[in-house]
């Protein structure tokens, strides 16, 4: 598990959440926040302006972050794969 894979999975989850309700925060379990990889990924994303942190472990995607993510070249969504993480645990969880 690397910070890059955690960032990627976290951003995917935050994007799905933002699309359903842009004001909702994602609560990352306390036991996951003990991981240096998770803390590093959140700090990098926060410093880049992709997400905001209400308090430690409570984050949401910013409007700027959403625009940057959805405007990236090569990022295409596959509606068939948007069923969520059923049967798969994200790297950050």
C-alpha positions as CSV (number, residue, x, y, z in Angstrom):
1,X,0.0,0.0,0.0
2,X,1.4,3.4,-1.0
3,X,0.5,7.0,-0.5
4,X,-0.3,7.3,-4.2
5,X,-2.7,4.4,-4.2
6,X,-4.4,5.7,-1.1
7,X,-4.7,9.2,-2.6
8,X,-6.2,7.7,-5.8
9,X,-8.8,5.6,-3.9
10,X,-9.6,8.4,-1.5
11,X,-10.1,10.9,-4.4
12,X,-12.4,8.4,-6.2
13,X,-14.5,8.0,-3.0
14,X,-14.5,11.7,-2.4
15,X,-15.6,12.4,-6.0
16,X,-18.5,9.9,-5.7
17,X,-19.5,11.6,-2.4
18,X,-19.2,15.1,-3.9
19,X,-21.4,14.2,-6.8
20,X,-24.1,12.9,-4.5
21,X,-23.8,15.8,-1.9
22,X,-21.0,18.3,-2.2
23,X,-21.5,19.5,1.4
24,X,-21.1,16.1,3.0
25,X,-17.9,15.1,4.8
26,X,-16.3,11.7,4.7
27,X,-15.4,10.3,8.1
28,X,-12.3,8.2,8.0
29,X,-12.2,5.6,10.9
30,X,-9.8,6.5,13.7
31,X,-7.8,3.2,13.3
32,X,-7.1,4.2,9.6
33,X,-5.9,7.6,10.7
34,X,-3.1,6.0,12.6
35,X,-1.5,5.0,9.3
36,X,1.3,7.3,8.2
37,X,0.3,6.6,4.6
38,X,-3.3,7.8,5.1
39,X,-2.2,10.9,7.0
40,X,0.4,11.7,4.4
41,X,-2.1,11.3,1.5
42,X,-4.6,13.6,3.3
43,X,-2.0,16.2,4.0
44,X,-0.8,16.3,0.4
45,X,-4.3,16.5,-1.0
46,X,-5.2,19.3,1.5
47,X,-2.1,21.2,0.7
48,X,-2.8,21.0,-3.0
49,X,-6.3,22.3,-2.4
50,X,-8.1,19.1,-3.4
51,X,-9.8,18.6,-0.1
52,X,-10.6,20.4,3.1
53,X,-10.4,18.8,6.5
54,X,-13.0,19.8,9.1
55,X,-11.1,18.0,11.8
56,X,-8.6,15.2,11.8
57,X,-10.1,12.3,9.7
58,X,-13.2,14.3,8.5
59,X,-12.6,15.4,4.9
60,X,-14.5,16.5,1.8
61,X,-13.5,17.4,-1.7
62,X,-13.4,21.1,-2.5
63,X,-15.1,22.6,-5.6
64,X,-11.7,23.4,-6.9
65,X,-10.6,19.8,-6.4
66,X,-13.6,18.4,-8.1
67,X,-13.1,20.7,-11.1
68,X,-9.5,19.7,-11.3
69,X,-10.2,16.0,-11.1
70,X,-13.0,16.0,-13.6
71,X,-11.1,18.2,-16.0
72,X,-8.0,16.0,-16.1
73,X,-7.2,14.6,-19.6
74,X,-7.6,10.9,-19.8
75,X,-10.0,10.7,-16.8
76,X,-13.0,8.9,-18.1
77,X,-15.8,7.5,-15.9
78,X,-17.2,4.1,-16.6
79,X,-20.8,4.0,-15.4
80,X,-20.7,0.2,-15.3
81,X,-18.0,0.4,-12.7
82,X,-19.7,3.1,-10.5
83,X,-21.5,0.6,-8.4
84,X,-19.2,1.5,-5.4
85,X,-16.7,-0.6,-3.7
86,X,-18.8,-3.7,-3.2
87,X,-16.5,-6.6,-2.5
88,X,-13.4,-4.3,-2.6
89,X,-11.9,-2.3,0.3
90,X,-10.3,1.0,-0.8
91,X,-6.6,1.3,0.0
92,X,-7.2,4.1,2.5
93,X,-9.8,2.1,4.5
